[in-house]
Amino acid sequence: MKSICVFCGANFNGDPVLKEAIDQLARVMVSKNITLIFGGGRVGVMGLLADAVLQQGGKAIGVIPQFLMDKEVGHTGLTELHIVENMHQRKQMMNDLCDGIIMLPGGFGTLEEFFEVLTWLQLGLHHKPIGILNVNGFYDFLLKQMDVMVEQRFLKPVNRQLVLTSADADELVNTMASFKVQPDEVWFKDRNLT
């Protein structure tokens, strides 16, 4: 993988464990010459990750909509900063620029971005590995909800397996690099869509 898109919060809760995970992910990406693709903000987890990558000599490419630049939350010290018209273009460009996706802790926006690209993967619109860096158990309940979806037969096990998870950045990136994505092609045949 030459680039990873990271979805994460525009806030930071001050947790030193999260800060160390951010720094570890930055170290792993820079050591493997992986470019950071992210939402282009200078605030929160986004800003901390971009700064950590840049401070270690790595590359950080941001994609931000104009209305957020107008609110002065854009990071102007990046390798590249793409300014787009809206949130939909932002997600599409971030996906186009990356070879894989990782989700760090965040709020509604982080989850929305993550689930949209995960749905694209399930539907076969891309074949990029998707991982959750589950810092300090932050996403334990979300992962359990995915398991409930399988138990209740709203999600096939093969699609649940598309979500890679680790609490360790190096392990997660290595797993993603070797993962062969297998979206559920039967989904379309079951519904006479092909």
C-alpha distance (Angstrom), angle and dihedral (degrees) to the residues before:
residue distance angle dihedral
M1 . . .
K2 3.77 . .
S3 3.81 97.2 .
I4 3.79 138.1 21.4
C5 3.77 126.1 -162.5
V6 3.79 111.9 -142.0
F7 3.80 120.6 -158.6
C8 3.80 111.3 -160.4
G9 3.77 145.1 141.7
A10 3.78 129.6 -64.8
N11 3.81 84.8 -145.3
F12 3.80 131.4 63.2
N13 3.80 120.9 -152.9
G14 3.80 96.1 -156.2
D15 3.82 93.9 -112.0
P16 3.85 108.6 156.4
V17 3.82 90.2 -153.8
L18 3.80 90.0 57.6
K19 3.81 91.1 45.6
E20 3.81 89.9 53.6
A21 3.82 90.6 48.4
I22 3.82 89.7 51.5
D23 3.81 90.5 50.4
Q24 3.82 91.5 46.2
L25 3.80 92.2 51.2
A26 3.81 89.8 49.3
R27 3.82 91.0 50.4
V28 3.80 92.1 48.8
M29 3.79 93.3 48.5
V30 3.80 94.3 47.1
S31 3.82 92.8 45.2
K32 3.82 89.9 53.2
N33 3.82 92.8 42.9
I34 3.82 91.5 -117.0
T35 3.80 116.7 157.2
L36 3.80 117.6 -133.6
I37 3.80 115.5 -125.9
F38 3.81 112.1 -170.2
G39 3.79 146.1 146.6
G40 3.80 94.9 -76.2
G41 3.79 98.6 -119.5
R42 3.78 125.4 140.9
V43 3.81 92.6 -154.3
G44 3.79 135.6 80.6
V45 3.78 124.8 -6.0
M46 3.82 88.4 -23.2
G47 3.77 93.3 60.0
L48 3.80 94.1 42.7
L49 3.80 92.0 52.3
A50 3.80 94.4 46.2
D51 3.81 91.4 47.9
A52 3.82 91.9 48.4
V53 3.82 91.6 50.8
L54 3.80 92.8 47.2
Q55 3.82 94.1 45.2
Q56 3.79 89.2 56.3
G57 3.79 92.8 51.0
G58 3.80 97.7 -99.4
K59 3.79 131.2 132.6
A60 3.80 124.8 -103.2
I61 3.80 123.0 -171.4
G62 3.78 118.1 -170.3
V63 3.79 130.3 -161.5
I64 3.79 115.5 -164.3
P65 3.79 134.9 165.0
Q66 3.81 118.2 -117.8
F67 3.81 94.2 -114.5
L68 3.82 90.4 61.3
M69 3.80 91.3 47.4
D70 3.80 86.9 52.7
K71 3.82 88.3 56.5
E72 3.83 88.6 55.0
V73 3.79 96.3 -118.7
G74 3.83 95.7 119.8
H75 3.80 118.9 114.0
T76 3.80 106.7 -123.6
G77 3.82 97.7 -175.2
L78 3.80 98.1 70.0
T79 3.79 132.1 122.2
E80 3.81 86.3 -115.0
L81 3.81 133.7 -4.2
H82 3.80 120.1 -163.2
I83 3.80 116.4 -163.2
V84 3.81 113.7 -156.2
E85 3.80 134.2 -179.6
N86 3.80 101.4 -112.8
M87 3.80 148.3 -2.6
H88 3.81 93.4 -91.0
Q89 3.80 91.9 57.2
R90 3.80 89.1 46.3
K91 3.82 93.0 56.6
Q92 3.79 93.0 43.9
M93 3.81 93.3 50.1
M94 3.81 93.4 45.8
N95 3.80 89.4 51.4
D96 3.81 91.8 46.4
L97 3.82 92.0 51.8
C98 3.81 98.1 48.5
D99 3.79 139.7 73.8
G100 3.81 95.0 -156.5
I101 3.80 142.4 4.4
I102 3.81 132.5 -127.8
M103 3.79 127.3 -174.2
L104 3.79 120.4 -149.4
P105 3.83 124.5 -176.5
G106 3.79 114.9 -59.1
G107 3.78 144.1 125.5
F108 3.80 137.9 -96.7
G109 3.80 94.7 -44.3
T110 3.80 92.2 52.3
L111 3.80 92.0 50.7
E112 3.80 92.4 45.5
E113 3.81 92.1 52.8
F114 3.79 92.4 45.3
F115 3.78 96.1 49.3
E116 3.78 93.8 45.9
V117 3.82 94.0 55.6
L118 3.82 89.7 40.9
T119 3.80 89.2 54.6
W120 3.82 89.5 48.3
L121 3.82 87.7 53.8
Q122 3.81 92.7 48.5
L123 3.81 89.1 51.4
G124 3.81 92.3 48.8
L125 3.82 95.3 -113.3
H126 3.81 89.4 130.6
H127 3.81 135.9 4.5
K128 3.80 101.7 -145.2
P129 3.80 122.3 134.0
I130 3.79 115.9 -109.1
G131 3.79 123.4 -155.4
I132 3.77 140.1 -180.0
L133 3.79 117.9 -144.1
N134 3.80 94.7 -149.9
V135 3.79 99.7 -157.4
N136 3.81 113.4 -165.4
G137 3.82 91.1 -18.4
F138 3.82 92.2 -61.4
Y139 3.81 92.7 148.0
D140 3.83 98.9 36.1
F141 3.81 93.1 111.9
L142 3.80 92.5 45.6
L143 3.80 90.9 51.9
K144 3.81 89.7 47.3
Q145 3.82 88.9 52.3
M146 3.81 89.0 54.7
D147 3.81 88.2 53.0
V148 3.82 89.8 50.6
M149 3.82 88.5 52.4
V150 3.82 88.2 56.2
E151 3.82 92.6 45.5
Q152 3.81 90.3 50.3
R153 3.84 91.3 46.5
F154 3.80 96.8 -117.5
L155 3.81 91.1 114.3
K156 3.78 127.3 38.9
P157 3.80 117.4 -128.9
V158 3.82 90.2 -122.0
N159 3.81 89.4 60.1
R160 3.81 93.3 44.7
Q161 3.81 86.8 56.2
L162 3.81 90.1 60.2
V163 3.83 88.5 78.1
L164 3.80 110.6 81.6
T165 3.79 116.2 -161.0
S166 3.78 137.5 -169.4
A167 3.79 139.0 147.5
D168 3.82 89.1 -141.4
A169 3.81 119.8 75.5
D170 3.80 96.0 -152.7
E171 3.80 92.5 50.3
L172 3.81 92.0 47.0
V173 3.81 94.9 49.3
N174 3.82 91.5 47.0
T175 3.81 91.5 49.3
M176 3.79 90.8 49.0
A177 3.81 92.4 49.0
S178 3.80 91.9 56.3
F179 3.81 98.9 35.3
K180 3.79 117.6 115.0
V181 3.76 106.0 -149.6
Q182 3.81 113.7 -135.3
P183 3.80 110.9 -176.8
D184 3.78 115.5 -167.6
E185 3.79 104.1 -93.3
V186 3.82 89.5 176.1
W187 3.83 88.3 69.4
F188 3.80 90.3 77.5
K189 3.82 95.5 42.6
D190 3.82 91.7 50.5
R191 3.79 88.2 58.6
N192 3.81 98.6 39.6
L193 3.81 90.7 -116.5
T194 3.80 98.0 133.7
